[in-house]
Amino acid sequence: MQTMSTRKASHSKSITSSAAAEEIEFEDGRPDLYIDPKAEKRLVRKLDWRLIPWLCLLYLISFLDRTNIGNAVILGLGKDLNMNNDQFLMTLTIFFITYSLFGTTALCL
């Protein structure tokens, strides 16, 4: 990508505008998008504050589930359900994959 200094804008919009993002058309016909670094930093911080707590909670719940399933195996859950070791591991794999997919999808809603 060429830098802004080597390309000449076809109109007089200033790059130092206070707008967060502004599309500028250059002589070669390619639009460039200028993103204000301060606005980008605010947006990333806002996303971090909204997403990271939920992701931490999801990770905690997942950890607790894995711990509880390990305890259940020790106490004989596989024998109670008449499952051999391979069946039990396959069930755990299916559970964990769907839990991961639907858990993150639910966070987006």
C-alpha positions in Angstrom: 0.0 0.0 0.0 1.3 3.4 -0.9 1.7 6.0 1.8 -0.5 9.1 1.9 2.5 11.3 1.1 3.2 9.7 -2.3 -0.4 9.9 -3.5 -2.3 13.1 -4.2 -5.9 13.5 -3.2 -8.4 14.6 -5.8 -10.3 16.8 -3.4 -9.5 19.0 -0.5 -10.6 16.9 2.5 -8.1 17.2 5.3 -6.5 14.0 6.7 -6.4 15.6 10.2 -10.2 15.9 10.3 -11.8 15.1 13.7 -14.0 12.4 12.0 -13.2 8.9 13.2 -13.2 7.4 9.7 -13.3 9.2 6.4 -13.1 7.9 2.9 -10.7 9.8 0.6 -10.6 9.3 -3.1 -7.2 9.6 -4.7 -6.2 10.4 -8.3 -5.6 6.7 -9.1 -9.2 5.9 -8.2 -8.5 3.8 -5.2 -10.3 4.9 -2.0 -8.3 4.9 1.3 -9.9 4.8 4.7 -8.4 7.0 7.4 -9.0 5.8 10.9 -8.4 8.1 13.8 -6.0 6.4 16.2 -7.8 7.8 19.3 -11.2 6.7 18.1 -9.8 3.2 17.3 -8.3 3.0 20.7 -11.6 4.0 22.3 -13.4 1.4 20.3 -11.0 -1.4 21.1 -11.2 -0.5 24.8 -15.0 -0.5 24.7 -15.0 -3.9 23.0 -12.6 -5.3 25.6 -14.7 -4.1 28.5 -17.8 -5.7 27.0 -16.4 -9.0 25.7 -13.6 -10.0 28.1 -15.8 -10.4 31.2 -18.2 -12.6 29.4 -15.4 -14.7 27.9 -13.9 -15.1 31.3 -17.2 -16.3 32.7 -17.6 -18.8 29.8 -14.1 -20.1 30.5 -14.8 -20.4 34.2 -18.0 -22.4 33.5 -16.2 -24.6 31.0 -13.4 -25.3 33.6 -16.0 -26.2 36.3 -17.8 -28.5 33.9 -14.5 -30.3 33.0 -13.7 -30.7 36.6 -17.1 -32.0 37.5 -17.0 -34.5 34.7 -13.6 -35.7 35.9 -15.0 -36.2 39.4 -18.0 -38.1 37.9 -15.7 -40.5 36.1 -13.8 -41.2 39.3 -17.1 -41.9 41.1 -18.3 -44.4 38.4 -20.5 -42.4 36.0 -19.3 -44.5 33.1 -20.2 -47.8 34.8 -23.7 -46.4 35.8 -24.4 -45.5 32.1 -23.0 -48.8 30.8 -20.4 -46.9 28.7 -16.9 -48.1 27.8 -14.0 -45.6 27.9 -14.2 -44.8 24.1 -17.9 -44.1 24.2 -17.4 -41.8 27.2 -14.6 -39.9 25.6 -16.6 -39.5 22.4 -19.5 -38.2 24.4 -17.3 -35.7 26.1 -15.8 -34.5 22.8 -19.2 -34.0 21.3 -20.4 -32.1 24.4 -17.3 -29.9 24.5 -17.5 -29.0 20.8 -21.2 -28.0 20.9 -20.7 -26.2 24.2 -17.9 -24.1 22.7 -19.8 -23.3 19.5 -23.1 -22.5 21.1 -21.6 -20.8 24.2 -19.7 -18.2 22.0 -22.7 -17.8 19.7 -24.9 -17.0 22.7 -22.5 -14.4 23.8 -22.9 -12.6 20.5 -26.7 -12.3 21.0 
